[in-house]
Amino acid sequence: MAYIIATDSGCDVAPEILKDWGVISADLTFRFDGEDKEYTNREMPPKAFYDKMRAGGLSRTSAVNSEIFKELFRPVLEAGNDILYIGFDSGISTTSEQGIAAARELAEEYPDRRIEAIDTLCASGGQGMVVKLTVEKKASGADLETAAAFVRNLSPSVATWFTVDDLVYLKRGGRVSAAAAFAGNLLNIRPVLHVDDAGKLINMSKVRGRKASLAALVDEYVNHGLALMPDGRVSAEAGGGAPYVINHADAESDARYVEQLIFDKTGRRAEYITDVGPVIGSHTGPGIIVLSFASSQR
């Protein structure tokens, strides 16, 4: 039976690329304080968004509700296709919970159709990498059951590490105190964070200087990255090296620098390098670099 891969804008893959991959997507929204309009990632280019943040704009986000997911899924089901939904980290957002709820309701409405809805506990590049590799798995001939198993095997092994360029945005989100943000920026201290097994953001270390923080991301990849088995599990014995992706918030030169460091050490290029979209960027601000890869540990 034919199936369609679905996701949401938490994956930080541009809508036009998702369209090329044959993936449908539900949009989270964001709104700047003082404005009534709610935007999606489709409606504001990342550069314009981050320029607005640098000028003092404060953006707040909203998850996708189950009705939006039902509107997205229903035409696919009515056309006689099944669905594999690859969802945004529930440790950060309720979006995947809403997608799973919509899938459960629609399964009763369309008993002859099948919907696999999976909370990846991944976000941004981590979620996007799962989507991309699953698209490739589908293209190789994998049926829905095989593709869903691939997602479930891969997701717990996707490490997502990141560093920010200005602590003020983590302060706004309650990740660091005002005093720590002030002192950190004054002393050029940069935190290195990751997404843990429960999908929560965890501050792992602090280094002095942007280059050192980028190098710390690369060290995690070099020390823990693993290649994939055909079923999506990681293995030290699988060939080809660990797949990885890099996302950035209006900091492409730094993203390219990270890729070059990894290439120099391993000979492997990124699956892709792309923007952190406004929805994720609302919480991180401009300058974040996100490195996501298949790993021996999250």
NORKA-V563546 format. One record per residue. RES is the residue in three letters. PHI is phi in degrees with one decimal (999 if undefined). PSI is psi in degrees with one decimal (* if undefined). BURIAL is 1 if it has 16 or more other C-alpha atoms within 10 Angstrom, else 0. Layout:
res=RES phi=PHI psi=PSI burial=BURIAL
res=RES phi=PHI psi=PSI burial=BURIAL
This chain:
res=MET phi=999 psi=135.8 burial=0
res=ALA phi=-68.5 psi=148.3 burial=0
res=TYR phi=-141.7 psi=156.7 burial=1
res=ILE phi=-115.5 psi=137.4 burial=1
res=ILE phi=-87.2 psi=132.9 burial=1
res=ALA phi=-123.8 psi=153.7 burial=1
res=THR phi=-150.8 psi=-158.3 burial=1
res=ASP phi=-144.4 psi=171.6 burial=1
res=SER phi=-74.8 psi=0.3 burial=1
res=GLY phi=-64.9 psi=-15.0 burial=1
res=CYS phi=-78.7 psi=-11.9 burial=1
res=ASP phi=55.4 psi=38.9 burial=1
res=VAL phi=-110.8 psi=129.6 burial=1
res=ALA phi=-57.7 psi=142.3 burial=1
res=PRO phi=-53.8 psi=-37.4 burial=1
res=GLU phi=-68.6 psi=-31.1 burial=0
res=ILE phi=-73.2 psi=-42.8 burial=0
res=LEU phi=-57.2 psi=-40.3 burial=1
res=LYS phi=-62.0 psi=-43.2 burial=0
res=ASP phi=-61.0 psi=-35.0 burial=0
res=TRP phi=-77.9 psi=-9.0 burial=0
res=GLY phi=78.4 psi=25.9 burial=0
res=VAL phi=-106.4 psi=133.3 burial=1
res=ILE phi=-94.6 psi=154.8 burial=1
res=SER phi=-146.1 psi=142.2 burial=1
res=ALA phi=-95.5 psi=142.0 burial=1
res=ASP phi=-100.1 psi=121.3 burial=1
res=LEU phi=-70.8 psi=162.5 burial=1
res=THR phi=-125.8 psi=162.1 burial=1
res=PHE phi=-141.2 psi=156.5 burial=1
res=ARG phi=-145.7 psi=135.3 burial=1
res=PHE phi=-82.3 psi=140.8 burial=1
res=ASP phi=-54.9 psi=135.7 burial=0
res=GLY phi=89.9 psi=-4.7 burial=0
res=GLU phi=-117.3 psi=144.3 burial=0
res=ASP phi=-86.1 psi=-26.4 burial=0
res=LYS phi=-71.8 psi=134.9 burial=0
res=GLU phi=-100.1 psi=132.6 burial=0
res=TYR phi=-108.2 psi=158.4 burial=1
res=THR phi=-111.2 psi=170.0 burial=1
res=ASN phi=-59.6 psi=-22.7 burial=1
res=ARG phi=-72.5 psi=-20.4 burial=0
res=GLU phi=-101.9 psi=-7.3 burial=0
res=MET phi=-142.8 psi=119.3 burial=0
res=PRO phi=-60.2 psi=143.9 burial=0
res=PRO phi=-54.6 psi=-40.7 burial=1
res=LYS phi=-60.4 psi=-44.7 burial=1
res=ALA phi=-64.1 psi=-38.6 burial=0
res=PHE phi=-62.8 psi=-48.3 burial=1
res=TYR phi=-71.4 psi=-31.6 burial=1
res=ASP phi=-62.0 psi=-38.3 burial=0
res=LYS phi=-67.4 psi=-37.9 burial=0
res=MET phi=-66.7 psi=-41.3 burial=1
res=ARG phi=-63.0 psi=-27.6 burial=0
res=ALA phi=-82.4 psi=2.6 burial=0
res=GLY phi=109.6 psi=-0.1 burial=0
res=GLY phi=-66.9 psi=140.2 burial=0
res=LEU phi=-116.7 psi=118.6 burial=1
res=SER phi=-107.4 psi=141.0 burial=1
res=ARG phi=-124.7 psi=147.8 burial=1
res=THR phi=-114.3 psi=161.5 burial=1
res=SER phi=-133.1 psi=139.8 burial=1
res=ALA phi=-73.7 psi=168.6 burial=1
res=VAL phi=-83.9 psi=134.9 burial=1
res=ASN phi=-90.3 psi=168.2 burial=1
res=SER phi=-65.3 psi=-28.5 burial=1
res=GLU phi=-66.0 psi=-37.8 burial=0
res=ILE phi=-63.3 psi=-41.8 burial=0
res=PHE phi=-63.7 psi=-40.3 burial=1
res=LYS phi=-64.1 psi=-37.9 burial=1
res=GLU phi=-64.6 psi=-33.2 burial=0
res=LEU phi=-74.5 psi=-42.1 burial=1
res=PHE phi=-80.1 psi=-35.7 burial=1
res=ARG phi=-57.6 psi=-45.9 burial=1
res=PRO phi=-61.2 psi=-32.4 burial=0
res=VAL phi=-65.7 psi=-44.6 burial=1
res=LEU phi=-67.0 psi=-40.5 burial=1
res=GLU phi=-65.5 psi=-26.8 burial=0
res=ALA phi=-80.7 psi=0.0 burial=0
res=GLY phi=91.0 psi=15.0 burial=0
res=ASN phi=-104.3 psi=153.9 burial=1
res=ASP phi=-90.9 psi=174.7 burial=1
res=ILE phi=-136.8 psi=139.5 burial=1
res=LEU phi=-119.0 psi=109.3 burial=1
res=TYR phi=-97.8 psi=124.5 burial=1
res=ILE phi=-109.3 psi=104.9 burial=1
res=GLY phi=-101.6 psi=159.4 burial=1
res=PHE phi=-71.1 psi=138.5 burial=1
res=ASP phi=-40.0 psi=114.9 burial=1
res=SER phi=-73.8 psi=-10.3 burial=1
res=GLY phi=-74.8 psi=-12.8 burial=1
res=ILE phi=-115.2 psi=-35.8 burial=1
res=SER phi=-141.6 psi=155.3 burial=1
res=THR phi=-86.2 psi=4.6 burial=1
res=THR phi=-57.1 psi=-52.1 burial=1
res=SER phi=-65.6 psi=-31.8 burial=1
res=GLU phi=-61.0 psi=-39.5 burial=1
res=GLN phi=-68.6 psi=-38.2 burial=1
res=GLY phi=-64.6 psi=-40.0 burial=1
res=ILE phi=-67.7 psi=-39.5 burial=1
res=ALA phi=-63.1 psi=-42.5 burial=1
res=ALA phi=-62.9 psi=-41.0 burial=1
res=ALA phi=-62.5 psi=-40.0 burial=1
res=ARG phi=-64.4 psi=-42.6 burial=0
res=GLU phi=-67.5 psi=-42.3 burial=0
res=LEU phi=-71.1 psi=-24.5 burial=1
res=ALA phi=-63.4 psi=-32.0 burial=1
res=GLU phi=-75.4 psi=-34.2 burial=0
res=GLU phi=-74.9 psi=-30.5 burial=0
res=TYR phi=-126.0 psi=73.9 burial=0
res=PRO phi=-64.2 psi=-18.8 burial=0
res=ASP phi=-88.4 psi=-5.6 burial=0
res=ARG phi=-104.0 psi=162.1 burial=1
res=ARG phi=-125.5 psi=133.2 burial=1
res=ILE phi=-126.2 psi=118.7 burial=1
res=GLU phi=-100.3 psi=116.8 burial=1
res=ALA phi=-120.9 psi=120.5 burial=1
res=ILE phi=-126.0 psi=126.7 burial=1
res=ASP phi=-83.9 psi=110.7 burial=1
res=THR phi=-77.1 psi=-17.2 burial=1
res=LEU phi=56.9 psi=26.6 burial=1
res=CYS phi=-121.2 psi=155.0 burial=1
res=ALA phi=-140.5 psi=162.8 burial=1
res=SER phi=50.4 psi=-128.3 burial=1
res=GLY phi=-61.0 psi=-31.6 burial=1
res=GLY phi=-62.7 psi=-47.9 burial=1
res=GLN phi=-65.2 psi=-42.2 burial=1
res=GLY phi=-62.1 psi=-38.8 burial=1
res=MET phi=-65.1 psi=-40.5 burial=1
res=VAL phi=-59.8 psi=-43.2 burial=1
res=VAL phi=-60.6 psi=-50.7 burial=1
res=LYS phi=-59.8 psi=-46.9 burial=1
res=LEU phi=-68.1 psi=-30.6 burial=1
res=THR phi=-72.3 psi=-36.7 burial=1
res=VAL phi=-58.6 psi=-43.1 burial=1
res=GLU phi=-66.1 psi=-37.4 burial=0
res=LYS phi=-63.2 psi=-43.8 burial=1
res=LYS phi=-61.6 psi=-43.3 burial=1
res=ALA phi=-62.4 psi=-26.4 burial=0
res=SER phi=-79.9 psi=-4.5 burial=0
res=GLY phi=112.1 psi=4.9 burial=0
res=ALA phi=-66.2 psi=134.2 burial=0
res=ASP phi=-79.5 psi=177.7 burial=0
res=LEU phi=-59.8 psi=-44.5 burial=1
res=GLU phi=-61.6 psi=-43.7 burial=0
res=THR phi=-66.8 psi=-42.6 burial=1
res=ALA phi=-65.3 psi=-40.5 burial=1
res=ALA phi=-64.9 psi=-40.9 burial=1
res=ALA phi=-63.1 psi=-38.3 burial=0
res=PHE phi=-59.2 psi=-45.8 burial=1
res=VAL phi=-62.6 psi=-44.6 burial=1
res=ARG phi=-67.3 psi=-33.9 burial=1
res=ASN phi=-73.5 psi=-39.8 burial=1
res=LEU phi=-76.3 psi=-43.5 burial=1
res=SER phi=-53.1 psi=-44.0 burial=1
res=PRO phi=-67.2 psi=-13.3 burial=1
res=SER phi=-105.0 psi=10.0 burial=1
res=VAL phi=-90.8 psi=114.0 burial=1
res=ALA phi=-90.9 psi=135.0 burial=1
res=THR phi=-126.1 psi=113.2 burial=1
res=TRP phi=-117.5 psi=144.8 burial=1
res=PHE phi=-152.9 psi=161.1 burial=1
res=THR phi=-140.4 psi=150.6 burial=1
res=VAL phi=-112.5 psi=161.8 burial=1
res=ASP phi=-101.4 psi=-12.7 burial=1
res=ASP phi=-149.2 psi=121.3 burial=1
res=LEU phi=-72.9 psi=-10.0 burial=1
res=VAL phi=-60.4 psi=-33.2 burial=1
res=TYR phi=-74.9 psi=-35.1 burial=1
res=LEU phi=-67.9 psi=-33.2 burial=1
res=LYS phi=-62.5 psi=-45.2 burial=1
res=ARG phi=-60.5 psi=-34.5 burial=1
res=GLY phi=-86.9 psi=2.8 burial=0
res=GLY phi=81.0 psi=12.1 burial=0
res=ARG phi=-80.1 psi=-30.1 burial=1
res=VAL phi=-135.9 psi=157.4 burial=1
res=SER phi=-76.6 psi=163.8 burial=0
res=ALA phi=-60.7 psi=-40.4 burial=0
res=ALA phi=-65.8 psi=-42.2 burial=0
res=ALA phi=-65.7 psi=-38.7 burial=0
res=ALA phi=-64.8 psi=-43.8 burial=1
res=PHE phi=-63.2 psi=-48.4 burial=1
res=ALA phi=-66.4 psi=-40.2 burial=0
res=GLY phi=-62.6 psi=-45.7 burial=1
res=ASN phi=-65.8 psi=-38.0 burial=1
res=LEU phi=-64.3 psi=-40.0 burial=0
res=LEU phi=-95.3 psi=5.0 burial=0
res=ASN phi=62.1 psi=37.3 burial=1
res=ILE phi=-87.5 psi=133.2 burial=1
res=ARG phi=-123.8 psi=124.4 burial=1
res=PRO phi=-77.7 psi=150.9 burial=1
res=VAL phi=-117.2 psi=121.3 burial=1
res=LEU phi=-123.2 psi=164.1 burial=1
res=HIS phi=-147.7 psi=170.8 burial=1
res=VAL phi=-97.0 psi=121.6 burial=1
res=ASP phi=-84.5 psi=-173.6 burial=1
res=ASP phi=-63.6 psi=-24.0 burial=1
res=ALA phi=-92.8 psi=4.1 burial=0
res=GLY phi=82.2 psi=13.3 burial=1
res=LYS phi=-93.8 psi=152.3 burial=0
res=LEU phi=-84.2 psi=126.1 burial=1
res=ILE phi=-125.3 psi=130.9 burial=0
res=ASN phi=-81.3 psi=117.4 burial=1
res=MET phi=-98.2 psi=-37.9 burial=0
res=SER phi=-159.8 psi=169.4 burial=0
res=LYS phi=-131.3 psi=134.2 burial=1
res=VAL phi=-129.9 psi=162.4 burial=1
res=ARG phi=-99.9 psi=117.2 burial=0
res=GLY phi=102.2 psi=148.3 burial=0
res=ARG phi=-64.0 psi=-47.6 burial=1
res=LYS phi=-60.2 psi=-39.6 burial=0
res=ALA phi=-65.1 psi=-37.2 burial=0
res=SER phi=-69.0 psi=-36.9 burial=1
res=LEU phi=-67.7 psi=-41.0 burial=1
res=ALA phi=-63.3 psi=-32.7 burial=1
res=ALA phi=-65.0 psi=-37.4 burial=1
res=LEU phi=-62.1 psi=-44.9 burial=1
res=VAL phi=-62.6 psi=-40.1 burial=1
res=ASP phi=-59.1 psi=-39.5 burial=0
res=GLU phi=-61.3 psi=-43.1 burial=1
res=TYR phi=-63.4 psi=-49.1 burial=1
res=VAL phi=-63.3 psi=-38.3 burial=1
res=ASN phi=-80.2 psi=-26.8 burial=0
res=HIS phi=-127.9 psi=-9.0 burial=1
res=GLY phi=-65.2 psi=138.3 burial=1
res=LEU phi=-134.0 psi=152.0 burial=1
res=ALA phi=-78.0 psi=167.8 burial=1
res=LEU phi=-103.7 psi=143.0 burial=1
res=MET phi=-79.6 psi=163.6 burial=1
res=PRO phi=-57.8 psi=-26.1 burial=0
res=ASP phi=-87.5 psi=2.6 burial=1
res=GLY phi=97.5 psi=-9.4 burial=1
res=ARG phi=-76.9 psi=152.1 burial=1
res=VAL phi=-90.3 psi=152.4 burial=1
res=SER phi=-155.3 psi=139.3 burial=1
res=ALA phi=-67.8 psi=-17.0 burial=0
res=GLU phi=-95.8 psi=-7.4 burial=0
res=ALA phi=-75.9 psi=141.6 burial=0
res=GLY phi=-88.4 psi=165.4 burial=0
res=GLY phi=101.7 psi=-11.4 burial=0
res=GLY phi=82.6 psi=165.0 burial=1
res=ALA phi=-81.0 psi=126.5 burial=1
res=PRO phi=-67.9 psi=146.5 burial=1
res=TYR phi=-150.2 psi=158.0 burial=1
res=VAL phi=-133.7 psi=156.2 burial=1
res=ILE phi=-127.1 psi=130.3 burial=1
res=ASN phi=-117.5 psi=148.2 burial=1
res=HIS phi=-143.4 psi=154.2 burial=1
res=ALA phi=-108.6 psi=88.2 burial=1
res=ASP phi=55.3 psi=45.2 burial=1
res=ALA phi=-144.9 psi=51.8 burial=1
res=GLU phi=-62.7 psi=-36.6 burial=1
res=SER phi=-62.6 psi=-37.6 burial=0
res=ASP phi=-68.7 psi=-37.0 burial=1
res=ALA phi=-62.9 psi=-42.9 burial=1
res=ARG phi=-65.7 psi=-35.4 burial=0
res=TYR phi=-62.2 psi=-44.0 burial=0
res=VAL phi=-62.0 psi=-45.2 burial=1
res=GLU phi=-60.0 psi=-42.1 burial=1
res=GLN phi=-65.0 psi=-39.9 burial=1
res=LEU phi=-59.7 psi=-44.3 burial=1
res=ILE phi=-65.6 psi=-42.6 burial=1
res=PHE phi=-61.4 psi=-42.5 burial=0
res=ASP phi=-62.1 psi=-32.4 burial=0
res=LYS phi=-88.9 psi=-30.0 burial=0
res=THR phi=-126.9 psi=-16.1 burial=0
res=GLY phi=77.0 psi=12.6 burial=0
res=ARG phi=-112.4 psi=135.9 burial=1
res=ARG phi=-94.8 psi=160.8 burial=1
res=ALA phi=-66.5 psi=148.8 burial=1
res=GLU phi=-59.4 psi=-40.6 burial=0
res=TYR phi=-165.4 psi=160.6 burial=1
res=ILE phi=-124.3 psi=127.0 burial=1
res=THR phi=-153.1 psi=-179.5 burial=1
res=ASP phi=-75.1 psi=151.2 burial=1
res=VAL phi=-80.5 psi=118.7 burial=1
res=GLY phi=-70.9 psi=167.3 burial=1
res=PRO phi=-57.4 psi=-32.1 burial=1
res=VAL phi=-63.8 psi=-51.4 burial=1
res=ILE phi=-69.0 psi=-40.6 burial=1
res=GLY phi=-63.4 psi=-21.0 burial=1
res=SER phi=-58.8 psi=-29.5 burial=1
res=HIS phi=-97.5 psi=-14.4 burial=1
res=THR phi=-115.6 psi=-25.4 burial=1
res=GLY phi=79.0 psi=174.5 burial=1
res=PRO phi=-68.4 psi=152.2 burial=1
res=GLY phi=96.5 psi=-9.2 burial=1
res=ILE phi=-66.1 psi=142.4 burial=1
res=ILE phi=-119.4 psi=126.8 burial=1
res=VAL phi=-117.2 psi=125.1 burial=1
res=LEU phi=-116.7 psi=119.3 burial=1
res=SER phi=-121.2 psi=138.3 burial=1
res=PHE phi=-158.9 psi=158.6 burial=1
res=ALA phi=-72.3 psi=131.8 burial=1
res=SER phi=-143.7 psi=157.0 burial=1
res=SER phi=-73.6 psi=-15.9 burial=1
res=GLN phi=-155.5 psi=151.3 burial=0
res=ARG phi=-76.2 psi=* burial=1
